Amino acid sequence: MGERIEKIPLEEAKREVALASRRLGLLHLAFAEVLVETLGEEEGRKTIVRAIEEYSKKIGQAKADRARDVGLEPNAETFFEMSDLPSIGMHEGVEEVEVDGEKRVRAYGCVMGRVWHEYGGDSLGRIYCYVDPASSMAFDQGCKFVHTKALPDGDEYCELVMRPTTQKDREAVASPDTDWDAIETRTD
């Protein structure tokens, strides 16, 4: 007997992914708030960053393993082919644009960014966004997927670009107190 295929309307699928994304955003915010409350602002934030770094390493390494499994080299070109994010529901829309000669990705209406803002947690929520540069560097130390704009920073949308890492970036990741803001903005 043939396999039964169930279908749901695209808009319903988008809503379901958005619900899961909202929950993920709330989970991050709740953990972050408890860590800051328990450890204090400075130590709490350091611990949140450390957790995001570990999470990102797992993501980047798993993507690199998948790339190798299908015969691809983990690099800036194959990073997007190995995407492990839903293509619907996490954002209201995504587009590629060119800015100053760079191909960038703009994501509008980030569900997690909106929930952090709703709960007054933009600053703690923004730490989650380090997952993008950290996971890309775990995928390939030679590239970093960084934010030029981010909803939790007060921007209208999130904008990301793939750039080569610098020696300072690679050294910073090896240190115990990685400054992800510097990695995101460093272009030298």
C-alpha positions in Angstrom: 0.0 0.0 0.0 1.3 3.5 -0.9 2.5 6.0 1.7 -0.2 8.5 2.8 0.8 12.1 2.2 -0.8 14.7 4.4 -0.8 18.3 3.4 -1.4 21.5 5.2 -1.9 25.0 3.7 1.2 27.1 3.5 -0.2 29.8 5.7 -0.9 27.3 8.4 2.6 25.9 8.2 4.0 29.4 8.5 1.9 30.0 11.6 3.1 26.7 13.2 6.8 27.5 12.6 6.2 31.0 13.9 4.7 29.5 17.1 7.8 27.3 17.6 10.1 30.3 16.9 8.2 32.4 19.4 8.7 29.6 22.0 12.4 29.4 21.2 12.7 33.2 21.6 10.9 33.1 25.0 13.0 30.2 26.2 16.2 32.1 25.4 14.9 35.2 27.1 13.8 33.3 30.2 17.1 31.6 30.6 18.9 34.8 30.0 16.9 36.7 32.6 17.4 34.0 35.2 21.1 33.9 34.6 21.4 37.7 34.9 19.2 37.7 38.0 21.2 34.9 39.6 24.8 35.8 38.6 24.5 39.5 38.2 24.6 41.6 34.9 28.3 41.0 33.9 28.6 37.3 34.8 25.1 36.5 33.6 25.8 38.0 30.2 29.2 36.2 30.0 27.4 32.9 30.8 24.7 33.6 28.2 27.4 34.3 25.5 29.2 31.2 26.5 26.0 29.1 26.1 25.3 30.6 22.7 28.9 29.9 21.7 28.5 26.2 22.7 25.1 26.0 20.9 26.7 27.6 17.8 29.6 25.2 17.8 27.2 22.3 17.7 25.2 23.9 14.9 28.3 24.8 12.8 30.0 21.4 13.3 26.9 19.5 12.5 26.5 21.5 9.3 30.1 20.9 8.4 29.7 17.2 8.9 26.6 17.2 6.7 28.5 19.1 4.0 31.4 16.6 4.1 28.8 13.7 4.0 27.5 14.9 0.7 31.0 15.6 -0.7 31.1 19.4 -0.1 33.9 21.4 1.5 32.6 23.5 4.4 33.2 27.1 3.2 31.4 30.4 2.6 29.9 29.1 -0.6 28.4 25.9 0.9 27.3 27.4 4.2 23.9 28.3 2.8 23.4 25.0 1.1 23.6 23.3 4.5 21.0 25.6 6.1 19.2 24.0 9.0 16.6 26.7 9.4 13.0 26.6 8.3 12.5 28.5 5.0 9.1 29.8 6.2 7.6 31.2 9.4 10.6 32.5 11.3 10.4 35.8 9.5 7.7 37.6 7.6 10.0 37.7 4.5 13.6 37.3 3.4 15.3 38.8 0.4 18.8 39.1 -1.0 20.0 42.6 -1.8 23.3 44.2 -2.8 24.7 46.9 -0.6 28.1 48.5 -1.2 29.0 45.6 -3.6 28.2 42.9 -1.0 25.4 40.4 -1.3 23.3 40.6 1.9 20.3 38.8 3.3 17.5 40.9 4.8 15.0 39.2 7.1 11.9 41.2 7.9 9.7 40.6 10.9 11.9 38.2 13.0 9.6 36.4 15.3 12.2 36.0 18.0 13.2 39.7 17.7 9.6 40.8 18.1 9.0 38.6 21.2 12.1 39.9 22.9 10.9 43.5 22.2 7.4 42.6 23.4 8.9 41.5 26.8 11.4 44.4 27.0 14.3 42.0 26.4 16.0 43.4 23.3 19.4 43.5 24.8 19.4 40.0 26.3 17.7 38.6 23.2 20.3 40.2 20.9 22.9 37.8 22.5 21.1 35.0 20.7 21.9 36.6 17.4 25.6 35.8 17.9 24.5 32.3 16.8 25.0 33.5 13.2 28.7 34.6 13.3 29.6 31.9 15.8 28.0 29.0 13.9 29.4 30.2 10.6 32.9 30.3 12.1 32.4 26.9 13.6 31.4 25.7 10.1 34.5 27.4 8.5 37.0 29.5 10.4 37.6 31.5 7.3 34.1 33.1 7.1 31.7 34.9 9.4 27.9 35.5 8.8 27.5 38.9 10.5 24.7 41.3 11.2 24.9 44.8 9.7 21.5 45.5 11.1 19.4 43.7 13.8 15.8 44.1 15.0 16.8 43.9 18.7 19.2 46.9 18.0 16.3 49.0 16.9 16.7 48.4 13.2 13.6 47.9 10.9 14.9 44.4 9.8 17.9 42.1 10.2 20.6 42.3 7.6 23.4 39.8 7.4 26.4 39.4 5.2 29.1 36.7 4.7 32.5 38.1 5.1 36.0 36.6 5.5 37.3 36.4 9.0 40.4 38.3 10.1 43.3 37.0 12.1 41.9 39.1 15.0 38.5 37.4 14.6 40.1 33.9 14.8 42.2 34.9 17.8 39.1 36.4 19.5 37.2 33.2 19.1 40.0 31.3 20.8 39.9 33.6 23.8 37.6 32.9 26.8 35.8 36.3 26.5 35.0 36.6 22.8 33.8 40.1 21.8 31.1 39.1 19.3 30.2 42.8 18.7 33.8 43.4 17.5 33.7 40.3 15.3 30.5 41.4 13.7 31.9 44.9 12.9 35.5 44.1 12.2 36.4 44.3 8.5 40.2 44.8 8.5 
